[in-house]
Amino acid sequence: MLETIRRPAIVGKVVFMKPVLERVTTTADLGKLQDLIRDTFRDTYWDTTDNREIEKYLDTEYSLPKLRSQVVNPDCHFYFLKQNHAVSGYVKLNFGEQQTETLPENSVEVEKLYVLPEYKRQGVGRFALAAAETIAKKQGAKILWLGVWEGNTSAQQFYERVGFRPVGKHTFQLGAEAQTDLILTKSLSEIEE
């Protein structure tokens, strides 16, 4: 069963479909999700991280049994991002104790947001965050937060443009490599209803 959020844009008499968010709610799509995770993760880190560490990390953290346990966990939501019916990326939201850090207020974590290279700079990431904000608000959250690698300055700039602010740091263990992520938060009370 997929839960879908869709926003059409009308330009003149032509309707362009903006990105679509489809929640992964069954294990039937695990193979497609695993391939997408691997492709987008490699694209992001391949040139900056030991490739053997990337492969070990992907094999360990995104094995089919681990993905299965996350997809069926009610506090962990994976969503496919689609543009014109093609998968363009994915987002993973964590609720409650599934979050990787504890923040002082009721919060929702955007643990993962990855877009395939051919869909970057087309509004897919912005749409994904807007949808995450809507979902978080419906859950009663006051804060949306995420971690972004300190070496990914383009992602940091993007998140700051959409209202996220740095509040701290944490360590992200990528195989044997310890990387520093900046923790960014966005107050959901600032988001219009």
C-alpha positions in Angstrom: 0.0 0.0 0.0 1.4 3.4 -1.0 0.4 6.7 0.5 0.7 9.5 -2.0 1.0 13.2 -1.8 0.7 15.0 -5.2 0.9 18.7 -6.2 0.1 19.5 -9.9 1.2 22.8 -11.4 -0.8 24.4 -14.1 1.0 26.5 -16.7 -1.3 27.9 -19.4 -3.3 24.9 -20.6 -0.6 22.3 -19.9 -0.4 20.5 -16.5 3.1 19.6 -15.3 3.2 17.2 -12.4 5.4 18.4 -9.6 7.2 15.8 -7.5 5.1 13.1 -5.9 5.8 11.5 -2.5 4.9 7.8 -2.1 5.2 6.2 1.2 6.8 2.7 1.2 4.4 0.7 3.4 5.1 -2.9 2.2 8.2 -4.9 1.8 7.4 -5.4 -2.0 9.5 -2.4 -2.9 12.5 -3.2 -0.8 14.7 -4.1 -3.8 13.9 -0.8 -5.5 14.5 1.1 -2.3 17.8 -0.6 -1.7 19.0 0.1 -5.2 18.0 3.8 -4.9 19.7 4.1 -1.5 22.9 2.6 -2.9 22.9 4.7 -6.0 22.3 8.0 -4.3 24.7 7.3 -1.4 27.5 6.5 -3.8 26.8 9.6 -5.8 27.1 11.7 -2.7 30.2 10.2 -1.1 32.1 8.3 -3.7 34.6 11.1 -4.5 35.2 12.0 -0.8 35.2 8.8 1.1 37.1 5.5 0.9 35.0 3.5 -1.5 35.5 0.2 0.4 34.1 1.9 3.5 31.1 3.0 1.5 30.4 -0.5 0.2 30.8 -2.0 3.7 28.5 0.6 5.2 25.8 0.0 2.5 26.1 -3.8 2.9 25.7 -3.6 6.7 23.2 -0.7 7.1 21.0 -1.3 4.1 20.8 -5.0 3.9 17.3 -6.3 2.9 16.6 -7.6 6.5 17.5 -4.2 8.0 15.4 -2.3 5.4 12.5 -4.7 6.1 12.6 -4.0 9.8 12.6 -0.3 9.2 9.8 -0.3 6.6 7.5 -2.1 9.0 8.5 0.0 12.0 5.6 2.6 12.6 8.2 5.2 13.7 10.2 5.0 10.5 8.7 6.2 7.2 10.4 5.8 3.8 9.0 7.7 0.9 9.9 7.5 -2.8 10.2 10.8 -4.5 8.8 10.7 -8.1 8.9 13.1 -10.9 6.8 12.4 -14.0 6.2 8.8 -12.7 10.0 8.1 -12.4 11.7 7.6 -9.1 13.8 10.7 -8.5 15.0 10.1 -4.9 13.8 9.2 -1.4 13.3 10.6 2.0 13.3 8.9 5.4 11.5 10.3 8.4 12.0 9.1 12.0 9.5 9.7 14.8 9.7 9.1 18.6 12.5 6.9 19.8 13.5 6.0 16.2 15.3 9.3 15.9 19.1 9.3 16.0 19.3 12.2 18.5 17.0 13.4 21.3 16.0 17.0 20.9 14.4 19.0 23.7 11.0 19.4 22.1 8.6 17.1 20.2 10.5 16.7 16.9 10.7 14.7 13.7 14.0 13.7 12.1 14.6 13.8 8.3 17.3 11.1 8.6 17.8 10.8 4.8 17.0 12.9 1.8 18.7 11.9 -1.4 17.9 12.9 -5.0 19.3 11.2 -8.1 21.8 13.5 -9.9 19.6 14.0 -13.0 16.8 15.4 -10.8 18.9 17.8 -8.7 18.0 21.5 -8.8 14.5 20.8 -10.1 12.6 21.4 -6.8 12.5 17.8 -5.7 14.4 18.3 -2.5 12.4 21.5 -1.6 9.2 19.5 -2.3 10.4 16.7 -0.1 11.1 19.0 2.8 7.8 20.8 2.5 6.0 17.4 2.5 8.1 16.4 5.6 7.1 19.6 7.4 3.4 18.8 6.7 3.7 15.3 7.9 5.6 16.4 11.0 3.0 19.0 11.8 0.2 16.4 11.5 2.1 14.3 14.1 2.1 17.4 16.4 5.9 18.0 16.1 7.3 21.4 16.9 10.7 20.9 15.3 11.9 19.3 12.1 15.6 18.4 12.2 18.3 16.7 10.2 22.1 16.0 10.1 24.2 17.1 7.2 27.8 16.2 6.6 30.1 19.1 7.3 31.8 18.5 3.9 28.6 18.9 2.0 28.4 22.7 1.7 25.9 22.7 -1.1 23.4 20.8 1.0 24.1 23.0 4.0 23.4 26.1 1.9 20.2 24.5 0.5 18.9 23.7 4.0 19.7 27.2 5.3 17.8 28.7 2.3 14.7 26.8 3.3 14.9 27.8 6.9 17.1 25.3 8.8 19.6 26.6 11.3 22.6 24.9 12.9 22.3 24.0 16.5 25.0 21.4 17.1 27.0 18.5 15.7 27.1 14.7 16.0 29.3 11.9 14.7 28.2 9.8 11.7 30.1 6.6 11.5 30.7 5.6 7.9 32.5 2.3 8.2 35.8 3.0 9.9 35.5 6.7 9.2 34.0 9.0 11.7 32.4 12.0 10.0 31.0 15.1 11.6 27.4 16.1 10.8 26.0 19.4 11.6 22.6 19.2 13.3 20.1 21.7 11.7 16.6 22.4 13.0 13.6 24.3 11.7 10.8 25.4 13.9 7.5 24.2 12.6 5.6 27.1 14.4 7.1 29.3 11.7 5.4 27.3 8.9 2.1 28.7 7.7 -0.9 26.5 8.0 
